[in-house]
Amino acid sequence: MKRRIWILYLIAVTAVAIVVVTAYSQENVKSVQDSAFKTKMRPGAVFLHDEHNEKAEIDDCGTCHHVYKDGVKVEDETSEDMECSECHKIIGDPVPLVAKYHLRCKGCHEEKKAGPVMCSECHVR
């Protein structure tokens, strides 16, 4: 009887661990958020990570989660577990953080001639 309870306990703990890990994974991202933005002019951009990457046929995480060293992109290295603001500062950077987001996202959409480019298309109230 104790063995059966122990097995059920392990199954329950494993299930909870799986739910917690997937809840905080990149794949479940639903909007672009960065803790550096204390005061927001608009809501975070709606962004369904997996759906976006599937439609855009993006397989390389470094496409968006890039790493640069001495002004050169480091191949095969990503910044997936970091917020953009950890490298790109709001103040003191030649191009402010909000502009970096817009250049990355909107710039790609314009280049590919696909995806939203107007404010309200991403920042849905």
C-alpha positions as CSV (number, residue, x, y, z in Angstrom):
1,M,0.0,0.0,0.0
2,K,2.8,2.4,0.9
3,R,4.5,1.7,-2.4
4,R,1.4,2.6,-4.4
5,I,1.0,5.9,-2.5
6,W,4.7,6.6,-3.1
7,I,4.3,6.0,-6.9
8,L,1.2,8.2,-7.0
9,Y,3.1,10.9,-5.2
10,L,6.0,10.7,-7.7
11,I,3.5,10.9,-10.6
12,A,1.9,14.0,-9.1
13,V,5.2,15.8,-8.4
14,T,6.4,15.0,-12.0
15,A,3.1,16.3,-13.4
16,V,3.4,19.6,-11.4
17,A,7.1,20.0,-12.5
18,I,6.2,19.6,-16.1
19,V,3.4,22.2,-15.9
20,V,5.6,24.7,-14.1
21,V,8.5,24.3,-16.5
22,T,6.3,24.6,-19.6
23,A,4.4,27.6,-18.1
24,Y,7.7,29.5,-17.9
25,S,9.2,28.4,-21.2
26,Q,9.7,30.6,-24.3
27,E,7.2,28.6,-26.3
28,N,4.3,29.9,-24.2
29,V,5.1,33.6,-24.7
30,K,1.9,35.5,-25.6
31,S,3.1,39.0,-25.6
32,V,6.4,40.9,-25.7
33,Q,7.2,42.1,-22.2
34,D,10.4,43.7,-20.7
35,S,10.8,44.7,-17.1
36,A,12.7,47.8,-18.1
37,F,9.5,49.4,-19.3
38,K,8.1,50.7,-16.0
39,T,5.6,53.2,-17.6
40,K,3.9,51.9,-20.7
41,M,2.3,54.1,-23.4
42,R,0.7,51.0,-25.0
43,P,0.0,47.4,-23.9
44,G,2.8,44.9,-24.6
45,A,2.8,43.7,-28.2
46,V,0.7,40.5,-28.8
47,F,3.2,37.9,-29.8
48,L,2.5,34.1,-30.0
49,H,6.0,32.8,-30.1
50,D,5.6,29.4,-31.6
51,E,2.9,30.5,-34.1
52,H,5.0,33.4,-35.2
53,N,8.1,31.3,-35.7
54,E,6.2,28.6,-37.6
55,K,4.6,31.1,-40.0
56,A,7.8,33.0,-40.5
57,E,9.8,29.7,-40.9
58,I,12.3,30.8,-38.2
59,D,14.3,27.8,-36.9
60,D,17.3,29.6,-35.6
61,C,16.7,31.2,-32.2
62,G,19.6,33.5,-32.8
63,T,17.6,35.3,-35.5
64,C,15.8,37.2,-32.8
65,H,17.8,36.3,-29.6
66,H,21.1,37.5,-31.0
67,V,24.5,38.0,-29.3
68,Y,27.0,40.5,-30.4
69,K,30.6,40.8,-29.3
70,D,32.6,43.9,-30.3
71,G,29.9,44.8,-32.9
72,V,30.0,41.4,-34.6
73,K,27.2,38.8,-34.3
74,V,28.4,35.7,-32.6
75,E,27.2,32.6,-34.5
76,D,25.6,29.7,-32.7
77,E,25.1,31.7,-29.5
78,T,21.7,33.0,-28.3
79,S,20.3,35.2,-25.6
80,E,17.1,33.2,-25.1
81,D,17.0,33.4,-21.3
82,M,17.6,37.2,-21.2
83,E,15.4,40.2,-21.6
84,C,16.5,42.6,-24.4
85,S,17.1,45.3,-21.8
86,E,19.9,43.3,-20.2
87,C,22.1,44.3,-23.2
88,H,20.1,47.2,-24.8
89,K,19.6,50.0,-22.3
90,I,16.8,52.5,-22.2
91,I,19.0,55.5,-21.5
92,G,22.6,56.1,-22.7
93,D,22.3,53.8,-25.8
94,P,22.5,55.6,-29.2
95,V,19.3,53.8,-30.1
96,P,16.8,53.5,-27.2
97,L,15.4,50.1,-26.2
98,V,11.9,50.8,-27.6
99,A,13.5,51.6,-31.0
100,K,15.5,48.4,-30.9
101,Y,12.3,46.4,-30.5
102,H,10.7,48.2,-33.4
103,L,13.8,47.9,-35.6
104,R,14.0,44.1,-34.9
105,C,10.3,43.3,-35.3
106,K,8.9,46.0,-37.6
107,G,12.1,46.0,-39.7
108,C,11.8,42.3,-40.3
109,H,8.2,42.6,-41.2
110,E,8.9,45.4,-43.7
111,E,11.8,43.5,-45.2
112,K,9.8,40.3,-45.6
113,K,6.7,42.2,-46.7
114,A,4.7,40.2,-44.1
115,G,3.4,40.8,-40.6
116,P,2.1,43.9,-38.8
117,V,3.8,47.3,-39.0
118,M,1.2,49.7,-37.6
119,C,1.2,50.4,-33.8
120,S,-2.3,49.0,-33.1
121,E,-1.7,45.8,-35.1
122,C,0.8,44.7,-32.4
123,H,-0.2,46.8,-29.3
124,V,-3.8,45.7,-29.0
125,R,-5.8,47.5,-26.3
